[in-house]
Amino acid sequence: MAYRFFDHYHRELLCEAQVIAEEMTCDFFKLNHSHWQRCRYDILTLAFLRREEVSSHALAQLVKYQGFLSDRLLPSAAFDFYRICVQDHNILRVLQSGKGLEPLPLFSYILTHELVHIVRFSRFQARFEASWPERLAEEAQVHRLTQAVLAPLNFLKLAPVYQYYELGWQGGWRYAHL
């Protein structure tokens, strides 16, 4: 399958959205920099994803790995490492669907949503390995929290993004791993 990748314009907007998402999430949850040292993550686009990290339907998905510092291999030294896997091909398809979505608001929502998940997992407010009903409830909760996190940003046209997700119920699985 031939995938479409973000161009330079989209990658720049994704970097801008990353700054927005990180700052807004930190402000909302009152996080300090040491929180992110304990709760490590990376954001990768399609060009850098492993085969098993590519999704045919999600706009992004969160993958959890166990990390170790290079000089410490004991199980007690392990830490959680999250990877936000941005699915360029699916996002580009949605942006071209004529639903009035713009890249920066959509990217900001996607990254903020995933960071809210990471915060909740790191604070033990939700479980990464959860049952189907727990995942559905978590997605609904994270969607509400993401809206609250981004609410102060009047300059972003987020209404079409929220509408897209509100209409996104498909067989009970709402946000497709967002």
Order of alpha helices (4+ residues) and beta strands (2+ residues): alpha-alpha-beta-beta-beta-alpha-alpha-alpha-alpha
